[in-house]
């Protein structure tokens, strides 16, 4: 009798600790998968998905309480959408211009149409095909921003275009989560009209009420001086509004985004985002692992031909659509090529959409598994695609430079410059250089691929060339034989090397100051004949060291000697 009671107590204790064990297993699998993915140079989100496959019901079956994991994953979706609302800015979207708004709408619509056609060709019903189209239309903000930052191209023309398209895609997730699950249901038109009415009423009421109430409430909590209470109030606000909209039939994602939007208009937005991001990241990890747990590897293997066809349609179709849309808005061949290569993947909000569709019965488990497998494959291909774009562009410029010079907009011949500075890349660094030169009355000419920057320069009657500075034909229009110095201000290492090589062909004696980030880039640029190579991170560290040494009482001469020694080393 006592043995039976002891066994029951032991079993009860194991049941009570099982949820904690499941979470520990999930986090361990995510950590292991993330470390391996990082070591292989792939995005960590890929490791989370594969970790979920390994411990899920189709793998080792290490996690037993799948429902608990799914409940926590839904909190991850809420926090993801809340953070999106916090970070969303209408002003930022307007600054991106037409390529973000009109171009984003064109890209999402064209990709959705392509995906719908692919689904119908594969034999799926219309509702699932439409769902597939919008799943394909979303790219990964996490993967792309991380990849661009690692390549040092976040501020490049193609980086800015991709950012604009990603902002539009992320924003479009909200209405899609409201409408897509209703596809194919009886009385679809009436249901969508009613959902739209409720969404508009909720949005208007929340903005009117929340514009004053939310900042006031957060302000009252902030005056208490407790960071824990402030975080608690922010999370309670996001979850409360999210569950409220979910109960109203509009989906929790809309409410979470709306809550973030309300907080973003207050003075507490930055602190709220700083406090929520670590929690969001942990719950987002649970979300991605839970997605991987629902992928059936046996099913994927059995449908390998379908997955191959779907993967090709996603990669080739999105590359073509995104590149063409970018080209339509006046961007160069290079920018279009890189945007197309970077946007080929299925993103994290595609996974959110697919999860919502599965939960609402709008898509089948088969389509869900294929979507997850496609996401894994396309995310893995993204760094390779961008690297291939760099290689292809380098080869094209080397072999056929005249092909890329077409459409370049040279400076007028009647306004020939002399003893001028040529600024290659009119980004933040180039603009600062131009501002100082203009104040001192020194002539300069800017070359850039961003049509908005060129339009701004033309309005000010500033000499400029629209085109790729690394192209020999474009560079030849900049009067290098009469120039004093050439500045390579962009942070694309391949383009910098090509620009320097071509500049040396046009004027071997010209002073060239180039920008570089990595040690390998510094050495190769120096070998090509740059007069000076500037490393922004290194210069920032020297400036911080200068201030630190001054605080210890060193003279300006002593500090300068130390800094000069470091530069020589």
C-alpha positions as CSV (number, residue, x, y, z in Angstrom):
1,X,0.0,0.0,0.0
2,X,2.7,2.4,1.0
3,X,4.6,1.5,-2.2
4,X,1.6,2.3,-4.3
5,X,1.1,5.7,-2.6
6,X,4.8,6.4,-3.1
7,X,4.5,5.6,-6.8
8,X,1.5,7.8,-7.1
9,X,3.3,10.7,-5.4
10,X,6.3,10.2,-7.7
11,X,4.1,10.2,-10.7
12,X,2.3,13.3,-9.6
13,X,5.6,15.1,-8.9
14,X,6.8,14.2,-12.4
15,X,3.6,15.5,-13.9
16,X,4.0,18.7,-12.1
17,X,7.5,19.2,-13.3
18,X,6.9,18.1,-16.8
19,X,6.0,21.6,-18.2
20,X,9.3,23.0,-16.9
21,X,11.2,20.0,-18.4
22,X,9.5,20.6,-21.8
23,X,10.5,24.3,-21.8
24,X,14.0,23.3,-20.8
25,X,14.2,20.8,-23.7
26,X,12.8,23.4,-26.2
27,X,15.3,26.0,-25.1
28,X,18.2,23.5,-25.2
29,X,17.2,22.4,-28.7
30,X,16.9,26.0,-29.8
31,X,20.3,26.8,-28.4
32,X,21.9,23.8,-30.0
33,X,20.3,24.5,-33.4
34,X,21.1,28.2,-33.2
35,X,24.8,27.5,-32.4
36,X,25.1,25.0,-35.3
37,X,23.4,27.4,-37.7
38,X,25.6,30.3,-36.6
39,X,28.7,28.2,-37.0
40,X,27.6,27.3,-40.5
41,X,27.0,31.0,-41.4
42,X,23.2,30.5,-41.6
43,X,20.5,32.5,-39.8
44,X,19.8,31.3,-36.2
45,X,16.0,31.1,-37.0
46,X,16.9,28.1,-39.2
47,X,18.5,26.4,-36.2
48,X,15.3,27.0,-34.2
49,X,13.2,25.4,-36.9
50,X,15.4,22.4,-37.2
51,X,15.6,22.0,-33.4
52,X,11.8,21.9,-33.3
53,X,11.8,19.2,-36.0
54,X,14.2,17.1,-34.0
55,X,12.3,17.2,-30.6
56,X,8.8,17.2,-32.1
57,X,6.2,14.5,-32.4
58,X,7.7,13.5,-35.8
59,X,11.2,13.4,-34.4
60,X,12.5,12.3,-31.0
61,X,9.1,13.0,-29.3
62,X,11.0,14.6,-26.4
63,X,8.3,17.2,-25.7
64,X,5.0,15.8,-24.5
65,X,2.8,18.8,-23.7
66,X,2.5,20.2,-27.2
67,X,-0.6,22.2,-26.3
68,X,1.3,24.1,-23.7
69,X,4.0,24.9,-26.1
70,X,1.5,26.2,-28.7
71,X,-0.1,28.4,-26.0
72,X,3.2,30.0,-25.2
73,X,4.0,30.3,-28.9
74,X,0.8,32.3,-29.4
75,X,2.2,34.7,-26.8
76,X,5.3,34.9,-29.0
77,X,3.1,36.0,-32.0
78,X,1.5,38.6,-29.8
79,X,4.8,40.1,-28.7
80,X,6.2,40.0,-32.3
81,X,3.2,42.0,-33.5
82,X,3.4,44.3,-30.6
83,X,7.0,45.1,-31.2
84,X,6.2,45.6,-34.9
85,X,3.6,48.2,-33.9
86,X,6.1,49.9,-31.6
87,X,8.7,50.1,-34.4
88,X,6.3,51.1,-37.2
89,X,6.5,54.7,-38.3
90,X,4.3,56.3,-41.0
91,X,7.0,59.0,-41.3
92,X,9.6,56.3,-42.1
93,X,7.4,54.7,-44.6
94,X,6.9,58.0,-46.4
95,X,10.6,58.6,-46.4
96,X,11.1,55.4,-48.3
97,X,9.0,56.9,-51.1
98,X,7.0,55.3,-53.8
99,X,9.2,52.1,-53.9
100,X,8.0,51.3,-50.4
101,X,4.3,52.0,-50.8
102,X,3.5,51.5,-54.5
103,X,6.4,49.2,-55.1
104,X,5.5,47.2,-52.0
105,X,1.9,46.9,-53.0
106,X,2.9,45.8,-56.5
107,X,5.4,43.2,-55.2
108,X,2.9,41.7,-52.7
109,X,0.1,41.6,-55.3
110,X,2.3,40.1,-58.0
111,X,3.8,37.5,-55.8
112,X,0.4,36.6,-54.3
113,X,-0.9,36.1,-57.9
114,X,2.1,34.0,-58.8
115,X,1.7,31.8,-55.7
116,X,-2.0,31.4,-56.3
117,X,-1.3,30.2,-59.9
118,X,1.4,27.8,-58.6
119,X,-1.1,26.4,-56.0
120,X,-3.7,25.8,-58.6
121,X,-1.2,24.1,-60.9
122,X,-0.2,21.8,-58.1
123,X,-3.8,20.8,-57.7
124,X,-4.8,22.6,-54.5
125,X,-8.1,24.3,-54.0
126,X,-8.6,28.0,-54.6
127,X,-8.6,29.0,-50.9
128,X,-5.3,27.2,-50.1
129,X,-3.8,28.5,-53.3
130,X,-4.6,32.1,-52.4
131,X,-3.2,31.5,-48.9
132,X,-0.1,30.1,-50.4
133,X,0.3,33.2,-52.6
134,X,0.3,35.6,-49.7
135,X,2.6,33.3,-47.7
136,X,5.1,33.5,-50.6
137,X,4.8,37.3,-50.7
138,X,6.3,37.8,-47.3
139,X,10.1,37.9,-46.9
140,X,12.1,37.7,-43.7
141,X,12.9,41.0,-42.0
142,X,15.0,39.2,-39.4
143,X,17.1,37.3,-41.9
144,X,17.6,40.1,-44.4
145,X,18.5,42.8,-41.9
146,X,21.0,40.5,-40.1
147,X,22.5,39.5,-43.5
148,X,22.8,43.1,-44.7
149,X,24.4,44.2,-41.4
150,X,26.9,41.4,-41.6
151,X,27.8,42.4,-45.2
152,X,27.9,46.2,-44.3
153,X,25.2,47.0,-46.9
154,X,22.3,48.2,-44.7
155,X,22.8,51.8,-45.9
156,X,23.4,50.9,-49.5
157,X,20.7,51.7,-52.2
158,X,19.6,48.0,-52.4
159,X,19.6,47.9,-48.6
160,X,17.3,50.9,-48.3
161,X,15.0,49.5,-51.0
162,X,14.7,46.1,-49.3
163,X,14.0,47.9,-46.0
164,X,11.1,49.8,-47.6
165,X,9.6,46.7,-49.2
166,X,10.0,44.8,-45.8
167,X,8.2,47.6,-43.9
168,X,5.3,47.4,-46.4
169,X,5.2,43.6,-46.1
170,X,5.2,43.6,-42.3
171,X,2.4,46.1,-42.3
172,X,0.3,44.1,-44.7
173,X,0.5,41.1,-42.4
174,X,-2.1,42.7,-40.1
175,X,-5.0,42.9,-42.5
176,X,-4.1,39.6,-44.1
177,X,-4.5,37.9,-40.7
178,X,-8.0,39.3,-40.5
179,X,-9.2,38.4,-44.0
180,X,-7.3,35.3,-45.1
181,X,-8.7,32.8,-42.6
182,X,-12.3,33.7,-43.8
183,X,-11.6,32.6,-47.4
184,X,-13.9,29.9,-48.7
185,X,-16.4,30.2,-45.8
186,X,-20.1,30.7,-46.5
187,X,-21.2,34.3,-46.8
188,X,-17.6,35.4,-47.4
189,X,-18.5,38.9,-48.6
190,X,-20.7,39.6,-45.6
191,X,-18.1,38.2,-43.2
192,X,-15.3,40.3,-44.6
193,X,-17.5,43.4,-44.6
194,X,-18.4,42.8,-41.0
195,X,-14.8,42.1,-40.1
196,X,-13.7,45.3,-41.9
197,X,-16.4,47.3,-40.1
198,X,-15.3,46.0,-36.7
199,X,-11.6,46.5,-37.5
200,X,-12.2,50.1,-38.5
201,X,-14.4,50.8,-35.5
202,X,-11.8,49.2,-33.2
203,X,-9.0,51.1,-34.8
204,X,-10.8,54.5,-34.6
205,X,-12.0,54.0,-31.1
206,X,-8.6,52.8,-29.9
207,X,-6.8,55.7,-31.5
208,X,-9.2,58.3,-30.1
209,X,-9.3,56.8,-26.6
210,X,-5.8,55.4,-26.5
211,X,-4.0,58.5,-27.8
212,X,-4.6,60.1,-24.4
213,X,-5.4,57.2,-22.1
214,X,-2.3,55.0,-22.8
215,X,0.3,57.7,-22.4
216,X,-1.4,58.9,-19.2
217,X,-1.6,55.4,-17.8
218,X,2.0,54.6,-18.6
219,X,3.1,57.9,-17.3
220,X,1.4,57.2,-13.9
221,X,3.2,53.8,-13.7
222,X,6.5,55.4,-14.7
223,X,6.3,57.9,-11.9
224,X,6.4,55.0,-9.4
225,X,10.1,54.4,-10.4
226,X,9.7,50.7,-10.8
227,X,11.0,49.2,-14.0
228,X,9.2,45.9,-13.2
229,X,5.8,47.6,-12.9
230,X,6.4,49.5,-16.1
231,X,7.2,46.2,-18.0
232,X,4.2,44.5,-16.4
233,X,1.9,47.4,-17.5
234,X,3.3,47.2,-21.1
235,X,2.9,43.4,-21.4
236,X,-0.6,43.6,-19.8
237,X,-1.6,46.3,-22.3
238,X,-0.4,44.3,-25.3
239,X,-1.9,41.0,-24.2
240,X,-5.1,42.6,-23.0
241,X,-5.9,44.4,-26.3
242,X,-4.7,41.3,-28.2
243,X,-7.1,38.9,-26.4
244,X,-9.8,41.5,-26.7
245,X,-9.6,41.7,-30.5
246,X,-9.3,37.9,-30.6
247,X,-12.5,37.5,-28.6
248,X,-14.1,40.0,-31.1
249,X,-13.2,37.7,-34.0
250,X,-10.5,40.0,-35.4
251,X,-7.5,38.0,-34.4
252,X,-5.0,38.6,-31.6
253,X,-2.4,39.8,-34.1
254,X,-4.4,42.9,-35.0
255,X,-4.8,43.8,-31.3
256,X,-1.2,43.3,-30.5
257,X,-0.1,45.5,-33.4
258,X,-2.7,48.2,-32.4
259,X,-1.4,48.2,-28.8
260,X,2.2,48.7,-30.1
261,X,1.0,51.5,-32.3
262,X,-0.7,53.3,-29.4
263,X,2.4,53.0,-27.2
264,X,4.6,54.2,-30.1
265,X,2.9,57.5,-30.1
266,X,3.8,58.1,-26.4
267,X,7.1,59.3,-24.9
268,X,7.6,55.8,-23.5
269,X,8.0,54.0,-26.8
270,X,11.7,53.5,-26.7
271,X,11.8,52.2,-23.1
272,X,8.8,49.9,-23.8
273,X,10.6,48.4,-26.8
274,X,13.8,48.0,-24.8
275,X,12.0,46.2,-22.1
276,X,9.8,44.0,-24.4
277,X,12.5,42.9,-26.9
278,X,14.2,40.3,-24.6
279,X,10.9,38.8,-23.6
280,X,9.7,38.9,-27.3
281,X,12.9,37.1,-28.4
282,X,12.4,34.3,-25.9
283,X,8.8,33.7,-26.8
284,X,9.6,34.1,-30.5
285,X,12.1,31.3,-30.0
286,X,9.3,29.1,-28.6
287,X,7.2,30.1,-31.6
288,X,9.7,29.1,-34.2
289,X,10.5,25.8,-32.4
290,X,6.8,25.0,-32.1
291,X,6.5,25.6,-35.9
292,X,9.4,23.1,-36.5
293,X,7.7,20.6,-34.2
294,X,4.7,20.5,-36.7
295,X,6.9,19.7,-39.7
296,X,6.7,16.0,-40.7
297,X,10.1,15.0,-42.3
298,X,8.5,11.8,-43.7
299,X,5.8,13.8,-45.5
300,X,8.4,16.2,-46.9
301,X,10.4,13.3,-48.2
302,X,7.4,11.8,-49.8
303,X,6.5,15.1,-51.5
304,X,10.1,16.0,-52.5
305,X,9.1,16.8,-56.1
306,X,6.3,19.1,-55.0
307,X,8.6,20.8,-52.6
308,X,11.2,21.2,-55.3
309,X,8.7,22.8,-57.7
310,X,7.4,25.1,-54.9
311,X,10.9,26.1,-53.9
312,X,11.9,27.0,-57.5
313,X,8.7,29.0,-57.9
314,X,9.4,31.0,-54.7
315,X,13.1,31.6,-55.5
316,X,12.8,32.3,-59.2
317,X,9.5,34.1,-59.0
318,X,10.3,36.4,-56.1
319,X,13.7,37.2,-57.6
320,X,12.2,38.3,-60.9
321,X,9.3,40.2,-59.3
322,X,11.4,42.1,-56.8
323,X,14.1,42.9,-59.3
324,X,11.5,44.1,-61.9
325,X,9.6,46.2,-59.3
326,X,12.9,47.9,-58.2
327,X,13.8,48.5,-61.8
328,X,10.4,50.0,-62.6
329,X,11.0,52.7,-60.0
330,X,14.2,53.9,-61.6
331,X,16.8,52.1,-59.7
332,X,19.9,50.7,-61.4
333,X,20.7,47.2,-62.7
334,X,22.9,46.6,-59.7
335,X,20.3,47.7,-57.1
336,X,17.6,45.6,-58.8
337,X,19.9,42.5,-59.0
338,X,20.7,42.7,-55.3
339,X,17.1,43.4,-54.2
340,X,15.9,40.4,-56.2
341,X,18.5,38.1,-54.7
342,X,17.9,39.3,-51.2
343,X,14.1,38.9,-51.2
344,X,13.9,35.3,-52.3
345,X,13.1,33.7,-48.9
346,X,9.8,32.9,-47.1
347,X,9.9,35.0,-43.9
348,X,8.9,34.7,-40.2
349,X,5.5,36.4,-40.8
350,X,4.8,33.8,-43.5
351,X,5.1,31.3,-40.7
352,X,2.8,33.3,-38.6
353,X,0.2,33.5,-41.4
354,X,0.6,29.7,-42.0
355,X,0.1,29.0,-38.3
356,X,-3.1,31.2,-38.2
357,X,-4.4,29.4,-41.4
358,X,-3.8,26.0,-39.9
359,X,-5.4,26.9,-36.6
360,X,-8.5,28.3,-38.4
361,X,-8.8,25.4,-40.7
362,X,-8.1,27.5,-43.8
363,X,-5.1,25.4,-44.9
364,X,-4.3,21.7,-44.6
365,X,-1.5,20.1,-42.6
366,X,0.1,19.1,-45.9
367,X,0.3,22.7,-47.1
368,X,1.6,23.8,-43.7
369,X,4.4,21.2,-43.8
370,X,5.4,22.2,-47.3
371,X,5.4,25.9,-46.3
372,X,7.6,25.2,-43.4
373,X,10.0,23.2,-45.5
374,X,10.1,25.9,-48.1
375,X,10.9,28.5,-45.5
376,X,13.8,26.5,-44.2
377,X,15.2,26.0,-47.7
378,X,14.8,29.6,-48.9
379,X,16.2,31.1,-45.7
380,X,19.2,28.9,-46.1
381,X,19.7,30.0,-49.7
382,X,19.5,33.8,-48.9
383,X,23.2,34.4,-48.0
384,X,24.2,32.2,-50.9
385,X,22.0,34.2,-53.3
386,X,23.4,37.6,-52.2
387,X,26.9,36.2,-52.6
388,X,26.1,34.9,-56.1
389,X,24.7,38.4,-57.0
390,X,28.0,40.0,-55.9
391,X,29.9,37.5,-58.0
392,X,27.6,37.9,-61.1
393,X,27.7,41.7,-60.9
394,X,31.5,41.6,-60.7
395,X,31.8,39.4,-63.7
396,X,29.3,41.4,-65.8
397,X,31.1,44.7,-64.9
398,X,34.4,43.1,-65.8
399,X,33.3,41.5,-69.1
400,X,30.7,43.9,-70.4
401,X,30.8,47.3,-68.6
402,X,28.9,49.0,-71.5
403,X,25.8,46.9,-70.7
404,X,25.5,48.5,-67.3
405,X,26.4,52.0,-68.4
406,X,23.2,52.3,-70.4
407,X,20.8,54.6,-68.6
408,X,23.5,56.4,-66.7
409,X,22.9,60.1,-66.5
410,X,26.2,62.0,-67.1
411,X,26.9,65.5,-65.9
412,X,26.3,68.2,-68.6
413,X,29.4,68.9,-70.7
414,X,28.9,72.6,-70.5
415,X,29.5,72.6,-66.8
416,X,32.9,71.0,-66.8
417,X,34.6,70.7,-63.4
418,X,38.2,71.1,-62.4
419,X,40.1,70.4,-59.2
420,X,37.0,68.9,-57.8
421,X,36.2,66.1,-55.4
422,X,34.4,63.1,-56.7
423,X,32.1,61.5,-54.1
424,X,31.2,57.9,-55.0
425,X,28.1,57.1,-52.9
426,X,25.9,59.8,-51.6
427,X,24.7,58.2,-48.4
428,X,25.2,59.5,-44.9
429,X,29.0,59.7,-45.2
430,X,28.9,61.2,-48.7
431,X,26.3,63.8,-47.6
432,X,28.4,64.9,-44.7
433,X,31.5,65.3,-46.9
434,X,29.5,67.2,-49.5
435,X,28.1,69.5,-46.8
436,X,31.6,70.5,-45.6
437,X,33.0,70.9,-49.1
438,X,30.0,73.1,-50.0
439,X,30.5,75.3,-46.9
440,X,34.2,75.9,-47.9
441,X,33.3,76.5,-51.5
442,X,35.2,73.5,-52.9
443,X,33.7,72.0,-56.0
444,X,32.5,68.4,-55.9
445,X,30.5,65.9,-58.0
446,X,28.4,63.1,-56.5
447,X,27.8,59.7,-58.1
448,X,25.0,57.5,-56.7
449,X,22.5,54.8,-57.6
450,X,19.6,56.2,-55.6
451,X,17.3,58.3,-57.9
452,X,15.9,60.2,-54.9
453,X,19.4,61.4,-53.9
454,X,20.1,62.4,-57.5
455,X,16.8,64.3,-57.7
456,X,17.7,66.2,-54.5
457,X,21.1,67.2,-55.9
458,X,19.6,68.3,-59.2
459,X,17.2,70.6,-57.3
460,X,20.1,72.2,-55.7
461,X,21.9,72.5,-59.1
462,X,24.8,70.3,-57.7
463,X,26.8,68.4,-60.3
464,X,25.9,64.7,-60.1
465,X,25.7,61.5,-62.0
466,X,23.1,58.8,-61.7
467,X,24.9,55.5,-62.1
468,X,27.2,52.9,-60.6
469,X,30.5,54.4,-59.7
470,X,32.2,51.0,-60.1
471,X,31.4,51.0,-63.8
472,X,34.1,52.3,-66.1
473,X,31.7,54.1,-68.5
474,X,30.0,55.9,-65.7
475,X,33.2,56.9,-63.9
476,X,34.6,58.2,-67.2
477,X,31.9,60.9,-67.1
478,X,33.2,62.4,-63.9
479,X,36.2,64.2,-65.3
480,X,38.8,62.1,-63.4
481,X,41.6,63.7,-65.4
482,X,40.8,67.1,-63.9
483,X,39.8,65.9,-60.4
484,X,41.8,66.5,-57.2
485,X,40.6,63.5,-55.1
486,X,38.2,60.7,-55.4
487,X,36.2,59.5,-52.3
488,X,34.8,55.9,-52.2
489,X,32.2,56.5,-49.5
490,X,29.9,53.4,-50.0
491,X,30.5,50.3,-47.9
492,X,30.2,47.6,-50.6
493,X,33.7,46.0,-50.8
494,X,33.3,44.6,-54.3
495,X,32.1,47.9,-55.7
496,X,34.9,49.7,-53.9
497,X,37.6,47.5,-55.5
498,X,36.0,47.9,-58.9
499,X,35.7,51.7,-58.5
500,X,39.4,51.9,-57.4
501,X,40.6,49.7,-60.3
502,X,38.7,51.7,-62.9
503,X,39.7,55.0,-61.4
504,X,43.4,54.0,-61.6
505,X,42.8,53.1,-65.3
506,X,41.4,56.6,-66.0
507,X,43.9,58.6,-63.9
508,X,46.8,56.6,-62.3
509,X,48.0,59.7,-60.3
510,X,44.6,60.5,-58.7
511,X,44.4,60.6,-54.9
512,X,41.8,58.0,-53.8
513,X,40.4,57.8,-50.3
514,X,38.4,54.6,-49.7
515,X,36.2,53.2,-47.0
516,X,36.6,49.6,-45.8
517,X,35.3,47.5,-42.9
518,X,37.2,44.1,-42.9
519,X,40.9,43.6,-42.7
520,X,40.9,41.6,-45.9
521,X,39.2,44.5,-47.7
522,X,41.8,47.0,-46.3
523,X,44.7,45.0,-47.7
524,X,43.1,44.4,-51.1
525,X,42.2,48.1,-51.5
526,X,45.7,49.2,-50.5
527,X,47.2,46.8,-53.0
528,X,45.1,48.4,-55.7
529,X,46.6,51.8,-55.0
530,X,44.3,53.7,-52.6
531,X,46.1,56.7,-51.1
532,X,44.2,56.3,-47.8
533,X,41.9,53.6,-46.4
534,X,39.5,54.6,-43.7
535,X,37.9,52.0,-41.4
536,X,34.9,53.6,-39.6
537,X,34.9,51.2,-36.6
538,X,38.7,51.7,-36.1
539,X,38.5,55.5,-36.3
540,X,35.6,55.5,-33.8
541,X,37.7,53.4,-31.4
542,X,40.6,55.9,-31.8
543,X,38.4,58.8,-31.1
544,X,37.1,57.2,-28.0
545,X,40.7,56.4,-26.9
546,X,41.6,60.0,-27.5
547,X,39.0,61.2,-25.0
548,X,39.9,58.5,-22.5
549,X,43.6,59.4,-22.5
550,X,42.8,63.1,-22.2
551,X,40.9,62.3,-19.0
552,X,44.1,60.8,-17.6
553,X,46.0,64.0,-18.2
554,X,48.0,63.1,-21.3
555,X,49.0,66.0,-23.5
556,X,47.6,66.4,-27.0
557,X,51.1,65.6,-28.4
558,X,51.3,62.4,-26.3
559,X,47.9,61.3,-27.4
560,X,48.6,62.1,-31.0
561,X,51.8,60.0,-30.9
562,X,49.9,57.0,-29.5
563,X,47.2,57.3,-32.1
564,X,49.7,57.6,-34.9
565,X,51.5,54.5,-33.7
566,X,48.3,52.6,-33.7
567,X,47.5,53.7,-37.2
568,X,50.9,52.6,-38.4
569,X,50.5,49.2,-36.8
